[in-house]
Amino acid sequence: MQGTSLLEEGLALMGLGMGFVFVFLTVLVIVTTLMSLVIRRFAPEPPAPAATPTRSPASARQDDELMAVIGAALHRYRQRHRR
Protein backbone atom coordinates (compact mmCIF):
# COMPACT_ATOMS: atom_id res chain seq x y z
CA MET A 1 0.00 0.00 0.00
CA GLN A 2 2.74 2.47 0.92
CA GLY A 3 4.59 2.00 -2.42
CA THR A 4 1.47 2.52 -4.53
CA SER A 5 0.50 5.67 -2.66
CA LEU A 6 4.02 7.07 -3.03
CA LEU A 7 4.02 6.29 -6.77
CA GLU A 8 0.65 8.00 -7.26
CA GLU A 9 1.84 11.06 -5.37
CA GLY A 10 5.01 11.19 -7.49
CA LEU A 11 3.04 10.94 -10.72
CA ALA A 12 0.67 13.68 -9.56
CA LEU A 13 3.59 15.94 -8.69
CA MET A 14 5.23 15.22 -12.07
CA GLY A 15 1.98 16.05 -13.89
CA LEU A 16 1.59 19.27 -11.92
CA GLY A 17 5.18 20.31 -12.68
CA MET A 18 4.93 19.50 -16.38
CA GLY A 19 1.58 21.29 -16.58
CA PHE A 20 3.05 24.39 -14.94
CA VAL A 21 6.00 24.43 -17.36
CA PHE A 22 3.68 23.96 -20.35
CA VAL A 23 1.41 26.81 -19.25
CA PHE A 24 4.40 29.09 -18.54
CA LEU A 25 5.97 28.44 -21.96
CA THR A 26 2.63 28.99 -23.70
CA VAL A 27 2.16 32.32 -21.93
CA LEU A 28 5.75 33.25 -22.79
CA VAL A 29 5.19 32.59 -26.50
CA ILE A 30 1.95 34.58 -26.51
CA VAL A 31 3.51 37.56 -24.69
CA THR A 32 6.54 37.54 -27.01
CA THR A 33 4.29 37.47 -30.08
CA LEU A 34 2.20 40.35 -28.75
CA MET A 35 5.30 42.40 -27.96
CA SER A 36 6.58 41.79 -31.48
CA LEU A 37 3.30 43.00 -32.96
CA VAL A 38 3.32 46.13 -30.79
CA ILE A 39 6.93 46.94 -31.66
CA ARG A 40 6.29 46.39 -35.36
CA ARG A 41 3.27 48.68 -35.23
CA PHE A 42 4.94 51.61 -33.46
CA ALA A 43 8.49 51.28 -34.79
CA PRO A 44 9.54 53.63 -37.58
CA GLU A 45 9.89 52.32 -41.10
CA PRO A 46 13.41 51.15 -41.93
CA PRO A 47 15.23 53.42 -44.37
CA ALA A 48 15.28 52.35 -47.99
CA PRO A 49 18.60 50.81 -49.02
CA ALA A 50 20.85 53.20 -50.86
CA ALA A 51 21.59 52.43 -54.48
CA THR A 52 25.02 50.92 -54.96
CA PRO A 53 27.26 53.24 -56.96
CA THR A 54 28.60 51.94 -60.23
CA ARG A 55 32.34 51.41 -60.38
CA SER A 56 34.35 53.65 -62.61
CA PRO A 57 37.32 52.35 -64.63
CA ALA A 58 39.68 54.33 -62.36
CA SER A 59 38.27 52.54 -59.33
CA ALA A 60 38.68 49.15 -61.01
CA ARG A 61 42.29 50.02 -61.85
CA GLN A 62 42.98 50.98 -58.23
CA ASP A 63 41.47 47.68 -57.08
CA ASP A 64 43.68 45.76 -59.51
CA GLU A 65 46.74 47.65 -58.26
CA LEU A 66 45.77 46.96 -54.64
CA MET A 67 45.33 43.25 -55.36
CA ALA A 68 48.78 43.16 -56.97
CA VAL A 69 50.37 44.83 -53.94
CA ILE A 70 48.62 42.48 -51.52
CA GLY A 71 49.67 39.47 -53.60
CA ALA A 72 53.30 40.62 -53.63
CA ALA A 73 53.26 41.17 -49.86
CA LEU A 74 51.83 37.69 -49.28
CA HIS A 75 54.42 36.14 -51.58
CA ARG A 76 57.26 37.89 -49.75
CA TYR A 77 55.86 36.94 -46.33
CA ARG A 78 55.53 33.28 -47.30
CA GLN A 79 59.09 33.21 -48.66
CA ARG A 80 60.50 34.61 -45.42
CA HIS A 81 58.44 32.41 -43.09
CA ARG A 82 58.82 28.98 -44.64
CA ARG A 83 59.01 26.02 -42.29
C-alpha positions, -999 to 999 in steps of 0.1 A, spaced: 0 0 0 27 25 9 46 20 -24 15 25 -45 5 57 -27 40 71 -30 40 63 -68 6 80 -73 18 111 -54 50 112 -75 30 109 -107 7 137 -96 36 159 -87 52 152 -121 20 160 -139 16 193 -119 52 203 -127 49 195 -164 16 213 -166 31 244 -149 60 244 -174 37 240 -203 14 268 -193 44 291 -185 60 284 -220 26 290 -237 22 323 -219 58 333 -228 52 326 -265 19 346 -265 35 376 -247 65 375 -270 43 375 -301 22 403 -288 53 424 -280 66 418 -315 33 430 -330 33 461 -308 69 469 -317 63 464 -354 33 487 -352 49 516 -335 85 513 -348 95 536 -376 99 523 -411 134 511 -419 152 534 -444 153 523 -480 186 508 -490 208 532 -509 216 524 -545 250 509 -550 273 532 -570 286 519 -602 323 514 -604 343 537 -626 373 524 -646 397 543 -624 383 525 -593 387 492 -610 423 500 -619 430 510 -582 415 477 -571 437 458 -595 467 476 -583 458 470 -546 453 433 -554 488 432 -570 504 448 -539 486 425 -515 497 395 -536 533 406 -536 533 412 -499 518 377 -493 544 361 -516 573 379 -497 559 369 -463 555 333 -473 591 332 -487 605 346 -454 584 324 -431 588 290 -446 590 260 -423 
